[in-house]
C-alpha cells in the first residue's frame, strides 16, 4: 500500500490462461479476463493503481514460478494474484505436492516482499464436463495444498470450490476450460470480496436465474451430441498438442509486462447482463 494509506499502487497478476483472460474476448479484439476486471475494482478505491499481467496460457505452475515470479518481484507489487495449477492437474503425471510447492514458493516470495496476495480454489470440473469426473480427486488434492500453503503465508483465498454456482455452465466458455465473460466477472468479484474491497459483497456466490427446463429424452440426446462435439472440437486438439509436446502458449509473451493504468471497458456490464439472461 502507499505510505499515505490511500490504497494500492501496484497490482501484478501471475498465472495461466484464466488470468490472461481466455474466454473473455479474443486474440483479435483483445482479452479482458478476471485479472483485468479485478484491476478495475482496485482502481475504484485506488485511482492511481498500476497493473501488470504476466500470465501466459498453457503454463504449468513450475513455469509460472520460473518465468513470472522474477519479473513480478522486480515490479515490487503491493498486491498480487497467483492462479496456477489447472494445467498441471490435466497432465497424466500430476503431483499435488509438487504443484503446491511451486505455489507456496510464489506465495512466500511475494508476501515476503510485502505484497498482499490472493489466490483461488478450483471447482469440481466433473460437474462442468461429465467426461472430466475422474479428475475430481485431483481437484480436491490441489485445493487442499492451496489452502495449506495460503494459510502459512497469510494469502487471501477466493474459495470458488465452496459454491455451487461456479459449476453453472453459463459461467464457462464452450471449451469448458476457461471462464465465460460472466465467469470472469464472478472470479473478479470473488477476489474483490476476499480482499474486502469497498462495495464488494457475497453476491458472486448467488445462483444465476433459472435456465433450461428439466431435460427430456430429446434434450438428453442433444447433450450427448454436445459432449461428442466438445471431444472433437476441444479435447481432441488439446490431447494432440500434449502428444506432440506442444502448448497453446508456445511463443507467447505476457500481455501486460509493464505496470500501466487499468483500461475500463464501458460495454462490459451490458455483456454480463446478456449472458445472465440467456
C-alpha positions, 0 to 999 in steps of 0.5 A: 500500500502507499505510505499515505494509506490511500490504497494500492499502487501496484497490482501484478497478476501471475498465472495461466490462461484464466488470468490472461483472460481466455474466454473473455474476448479474443486474440483479435479484439483483445482479452479482458479476463478476471485479472483485468476486471479485478484491476478495475475494482482496485482502481475504484478505491485506488485511482492511481493503481498500476497493473501488470499481467504476466500470465501466459496460457498453457503454463504449468505452475513450475513455469509460472514460478520460473518465468513470472515470479522474477519479473513480478518481484522486480515490479515490487507489487503491493498486491498480487494474484497467483492462479496456477495449477489447472494445467498441471492437474490435466497432465497424466503425471500430476503431483499435488505436492509438487504443484503446491510447492511451486505455489507456496514458493510464489506465495512466500516470495511475494508476501515476503516482499510485502505484497498482499496476495490472493489466490483461488480454489478450483471447482469440481470440473466433473460437474462442468464436463461429465467426461472430466469426473475422474479428475475430481480427486485431483481437484480436491488434492490441489485445493487442499495444498492451496489452502495449506500453503495460503494459510502459512503465508497469510494469502487471501483465498477466493474459495470458488470450490465452496459454491455451487454456482461456479459449476453453472455452465453459463459461467464457462466458455464452450471449451469448458476450460476457461471462464465465460465473460460472466465467469470472469466477472464472478472470479473478479468479484470473488477476489474483490470480496476476499480482499474486502474491497469497498462495495464488494459483497457475497453476491458472486456466490448467488445462483444465476436465474433459472435456465433450461427446463428439466431435460427430456429424452430429446434434450438428453440426446442433444447433450450427448451430441454436445459432449461428442462435439466438445471431444472433437472440437476441444479435447481432441486438439488439446490431447494432440498438442500434449502428444506432440509436446506442444502448448497453446502458449508456445511463443507467447509473451505476457500481455501486460509486462509493464505496470500501466493504468487499468483500461475500463471497458464501458460495454462490459456490464451490458455483456454480463447482463446478456449472458445472465439472461440467456 
